[in-house]
Amino acid sequence: MGTGMTRRDFVKGCAAGVAVAMLPGGAHGTPGAAPGEAAPAGPPAVPPGSGRTAEALALFGGLGVDLPLMERVLAAGLTGGGESSELFFEHAVVRQVMLEDGVVNRASSLVTLGVGVRVLAGEQTGYAFTEELTPESMLAAAELAAAIARAPAGARRVGLAPRETTDLYPVQRAWPEVGVEDKIPLLLQMQERAASFDPRIRKVSLSFVDEERRILVATSDGVLRGDRRPLTRCIVSCSAQQGSRREENSFNLSARAGFEYYTPERVAHLGTEAARRTVALFEAIVPPAGELPLVLAAGSSGILLHEAIGHGMEADFNRKGISIYADRIGKPIARPLVTIVDDGTLPGMRGAINFDDEGNDTQRTVLVADGVLRTFLHDRISAAAYQVSPTGNGRRESFRHPPFPRMRCTYMQPGPHAREEIIRSVKRGIYAQTFTNGQVQIGAGDFTFFIKQGFLIEDGKLTRPIKDVNLIGNGPRVLEEVSMVGDDLLHDEGGWTCGKEGQGVPVSLGMPTVRVDRITVGGVNA
């Protein structure tokens, strides 16, 4: 970066024509430091090669953030007595294009830049962030985080060692190289597919989002890791009319990938599946209410596993005694055919991460093995409390947020049963395919979920399509009621976002076909 380029000029250049930049100044936590422009800096010390850590160091080095400055800021967090300190740098560019009836009706871009500083001192956590990457603002944020942590004074020297990592989401064509003119032809193809699927389709709307996040994590333990995290999501929504009756539905796909993700097959599938799901609602009925067997279809039914069970296995809820699983480690919580995994290593999946937002290695974590609860999902804080290693689940929405245990790609392992065998085992019940909306009480695991589409099961066969069905139950009890697990595990490619403590992070989920022996169904007589 030339000496005449300011921080804001640099951000605009990185955005490659971005129209909107949200970059207020100052450090935040309690009243922060005054903003300032980044001082020119020489080239940062980077590891050899062109890995993601090297790329991140080059990017933030262009803003004056070099290794000596990071070590200085980390040390400032420790002078207040902190046991450890951490920096989370982030530069994100998010773009959206929306198309309705063949016309682009909205196009926007958002750029964010900043660093979050966390200081840990025993049970105390201090967190502050700044949107100005100047030494003054970063040091002020570190001092503020240290003051919040409130520990006896101390000091320690910090030395950082850059470290590279494996790449779970390589791209062929990165999003900064893709313009609106490249996306519109794909959106028009999807619209045509949807509109021509059935004459009852009256309106088609599309939303296309892509983003690229550059992050750099530095810790007082010496960890220094950088990542480039691509993400895309496309939603096709349809409205259909049959006589005086109208129905609406949608379909979406998402992945950590570049523009090459949108193959002709995926483009066609997005359009036709959105339309198919919409017109199918005209034939659907609302089933009778009562306690019935439930068959969860492979794929997106994993949302029930994620919400009603997965959150209860996040270690912070258990450490606080909120989760029903808090004292169940090493004990059976399901039948032996149930194994549940949270995996951050699935290439290209929306919930995949090369490492977590604390710099810990990602991994495949077996939560439940053969029906026995084996471990929780840990960040650094909970791992220290339980005296175990972090599982790579320390995640955050952005540099403005501290990390805590979050899921990545959560799914149930396949079992011994064929899908057809499971359906045949049900005399009268419900087959759930897609879900929308739901509420979960994390501690007890009580939930309500809304089935958007599915089928009645009558005499072991799928018969009439159903819609607008409430499922009412308790996650841990439902897990105990799982009696058959299919051999057809499907990882759903939908754009799932998990909300917790006011933060949203991208996640993935999956499920084989599963039989739940009984659950309360809220239908027409509910």
Salt bridges, closest charged atoms under 4 A:
GLU55 OE1 - ARG228 NE 3.18
GLU86 OE1 - ARG118 NH2 2.92
GLU86 OE2 - ARG396 NH2 2.76
GLU90 OE2 - ARG213 NH1 2.85
GLU100 OE2 - LYS203 NZ 3.00
ASP101 OD2 - LYS203 NZ 3.23
GLU123 OE1 - ARG319 NH2 2.61
GLU131 OE1 - HIS28 NE2 3.59
GLU131 OE2 - ARG400 NH2 2.94
GLU132 OE1 - ARG7 NE 3.47
GLU132 OE2 - ARG8 NH2 3.68
ASP167 OD1 - ARG52 NH2 2.86
ASP182 OD2 - ARG173 NH2 3.16
ASP198 OD1 - ARG200 NE 2.91
ASP210 OD1 - ARG95 NH1 3.97
ASP210 OD2 - LYS183 NZ 2.51
GLU211 OE2 - ARG213 NE 2.67
GLU212 OE2 - ARG214 NE 3.36
ASP221 OD2 - ARG380 NH2 2.77
ASP227 OD1 - ARG52 NH1 3.22
ASP227 OD2 - ARG229 NE 3.13
GLU247 OE2 - ARG245 NE 3.13
GLU247 OE2 - LYS467 NZ 2.56
GLU273 OE2 - ARG276 NH2 2.74
GLU273 OE2 - ARG277 NE 2.82
GLU307 OE1 - HIS311 NE2 3.47
GLU314 OE1 - HIS311 ND1 2.94
GLU314 OE1 - LYS500 NZ 2.90
ASP316 OD2 - LYS500 NZ 3.02
ASP342 OD2 - ARG408 NE 2.74
ASP357 OD1 - ARG229 NH1 2.68
GLU358 OE2 - ARG118 NH2 2.69
ASP361 OD1 - ARG163 NH2 3.01
ASP361 OD1 - ARG225 NH1 2.73
GLU420 OE2 - ARG419 NH1 3.98
GLU458 OE2 - ARG464 NH2 3.06
ASP459 OD1 - LYS427 NZ 2.62
GLU481 OE1 - ARG518 NH1 2.91
GLU493 OE1 - ARG266 NH2 3.54
ASP517 OD2 - ARG335 NH2 3.33
ASP517 OD1 - ARG515 NE 2.84
